[in-house]
Amino acid sequence: MPIYEYACKACGHQMEAMQKMSDPVLTDCPSCGKAELQKLISAAGFRLKGGGWYETDFKSGSKKNVSESPAPACASGGCGGACGGNS
């Protein structure tokens, strides 16, 4: 599922939202409440859910369930805490 970045033109609040490609663009800022959110153009981020080929065919051992362990960038602090995986 794609992860989109948004920024509010009114207050400068920035956020990420996991949405289906068919979902409508968000417009209301959760910080100030104004309809000034704008979708940013950035590198695509996405999340793979469930079983499927990635989880079952390309992972082995303790790497099977990535939701239980932080990503390597989070463990080293490389993301600056932006990913929410505070270790």
Secondary structure as the mmCIF struct_conf table of DSSP 4:
data_model
#
loop_
_struct_conf.conf_type_id
_struct_conf.id
_struct_conf.beg_label_comp_id
_struct_conf.beg_label_asym_id
_struct_conf.beg_label_seq_id
_struct_conf.end_label_comp_id
_struct_conf.end_label_asym_id
_struct_conf.end_label_seq_id
STRN STRN1 PRO A 2 CYS A 8
TURN_TY1_P TURN_TY1_P1 LYS A 9 CYS A 11
STRN STRN2 GLN A 14 MET A 18
TURN_TY1_P TURN_TY1_P2 MET A 21 SER A 22
BEND BEND1 ASP A 23 ASP A 23
HELX_LH_PP_P HELX_LH_PP_P1 PRO A 24 LEU A 26
BEND BEND2 ASP A 28 ASP A 28
TURN_TY1_P TURN_TY1_P3 PRO A 30 CYS A 32
BEND BEND3 ALA A 35 ALA A 35
STRN STRN3 LEU A 37 LYS A 39
HELX_LH_PP_P HELX_LH_PP_P2 LEU A 40 ILE A 41
STRN STRN4 GLY A 45 PHE A 46
BEND BEND4 GLY A 50 GLY A 51
HELX_RH_AL_P HELX_RH_AL_P1 GLY A 52 ASP A 57
BEND BEND5 PHE A 58 PHE A 58
HELX_RH_3T_P HELX_RH_3T_P1 GLY A 61 LYS A 63
BEND BEND6 LYS A 64 LYS A 64
HELX_RH_3T_P HELX_RH_3T_P2 VAL A 66 GLU A 68
BEND BEND7 SER A 69 SER A 69
HELX_RH_AL_P HELX_RH_AL_P2 PRO A 72 SER A 76
TURN_TY1_P TURN_TY1_P4 GLY A 77 CYS A 83
BEND BEND8 GLY A 84 GLY A 84
#
